[in-house]
Amino acid sequence: MKVAVIGAGKIGRAVAEGLAKAGYEVTATKRRIEEIKGLERLGVTVTRDNREASSKAEIIIISVKPKDVSSVLREIRGEVKGKIVISVAAAVTLSQMKKVCPEALFVRVMPNITVLVQESLMAYCVEGSVTPELKRTVEKVLEALGKPVEVEESQMDAITALSGCAPAYLSLILEALTYAGLEVGLSKEFSLLSAAQAMVGTGKLILEGGKSPHEIRDMVTTPGGVTVEGLLELERAPIRYVMMRAVKKAALKSRKISEALFE
Ligand SMILES: NC(=O)c1ccc[n+]([C@@H]2O[C@H](COP(=O)([O-])OP(=O)(O)OC[C@H]3O[C@@H](n4cnc5c(N)ncnc54)[C@H](OP(=O)(O)O)[C@@H]3O)[C@@H](O)[C@H]2O)c1
């Protein structure tokens, strides 16, 4: 199947790579084309020509910044009639895109930066005219990039604020743990390795081991032990409150951006 990735920046490049590795015939576009020449090694065709890329493709993936989605859609409008157009842009709604290209079939996806290692949750929603068969095709594309989960579009701002931004929030914790390792005499490399490995392992315990965060905390906290000493100190900071506020603020920001777009 032929796929065009319009806007091969951080996310788009990873999408193009993941799909090329999964056997899709990929064309990737970008204005500064020299930055993605490396993709040719994977058999990806690179070009500045969004129209030509879209006309040859069966599925078009839009990965430009939200503010650029409208102009890109206007540019490729004539090439996407009856085709699936998947947008990974934050805040841009299905109906906003449909208004620009009424004859395309739109899918909206919220990935995160872990799409670089094919580990991203790919929360997606589709417009009404996407048939179950086409939805299966979309899921197959998304499976090559991470874990597809269908959601209601009304939840997309919240999902952007949680899933889309989570790598940034978790990186802040990893950075803090790395400094903590330095403070207790470990090397920077070892501190980061052990913190990141613990994050991966904890995620797997939840996703594959069926444990809840509460159970995991209970399992590692023994009476009079080391963990409870650390947890006691953590109780001084309102971590849950801060996380909840951060996600709420980010969701509101996503809604605001959405309202300001396509005015
Ligand atoms: N980064 C994340 O963590 C994340 C997470 C979830 C969703 N998203 C969404 O993913 C989208 C891409 O984000 P990103 O972080 O990958 O941004 P990015 O690195 O800036 O990528 C966007 C790319 O689009 C290219 N571009 C701009 N106008 C173009 C045009 N007319 N034709 C072809 N290419 C064009 C730009 O390259 P040139 O200037 O060289 O053309 C740029 O490399 C955004 O809509 C964002 O909301 C991002």
The ligand as a Gaussian input file, in Angstrom:
#p B3LYP/6-31G(d) Opt

LIG

0 1
 N        6.089000      16.301000      18.926000
 C        5.209000      15.609000      19.638000
 O        5.490000      15.099000      20.730000
 C        3.799000      15.431000      19.121000
 C        2.920000      14.573000      19.807000
 C        1.631000      14.398000      19.294000
 C        1.233000      15.052000      18.129000
 N        2.113000      15.892000      17.527000
 C        1.653000      16.590000      16.312000
 O        2.452000      16.157000      15.219000
 C        2.590000      17.221000      14.275000
 C        4.049000      17.367000      13.938000
 O        4.757000      17.706000      15.112000
 P        6.356000      17.628000      15.156000
 O        6.731000      17.744000      16.584000
 O        6.826000      16.474000      14.346000
 O        6.693000      18.999000      14.417000
 P        7.917000      19.327000      13.457000
 O        9.121000      18.557000      13.876000
 O        8.001000      20.802000      13.370000
 O        7.431000      18.724000      12.057000
 C        6.591000      19.407000      11.159000
 C        7.278000      19.371000       9.821000
 O        6.399000      19.858000       8.831000
 C        7.201000      20.392000       7.785000
 N        6.359000      21.284000       7.010000
 C        5.860000      22.502000       7.357000
 N        5.114000      23.014000       6.366000
 C        5.138000      22.093000       5.358000
 C        4.561000      22.041000       4.070000
 N        3.804000      23.038000       3.607000
 N        4.794000      20.952000       3.317000
 C        5.558000      19.943000       3.758000
 N        6.136000      19.933000       4.980000
 C        5.929000      20.994000       5.768000
 C        8.352000      21.092000       8.507000
 O        9.561000      21.006000       7.786000
 P        9.970000      22.140000       6.719000
 O        9.841000      23.464000       7.429000
 O       11.339000      21.773000       6.309000
 O        8.953000      21.986000       5.642000
 C        8.506000      20.248000       9.779000
 O        9.645000      19.406000       9.730000
 C        2.001000      18.470000      14.929000
 O        0.784000      18.795000      14.359000
 C        1.831000      18.101000      16.386000
 O        0.681000      18.694000      16.952000
 C        3.379000      16.094000      17.968000

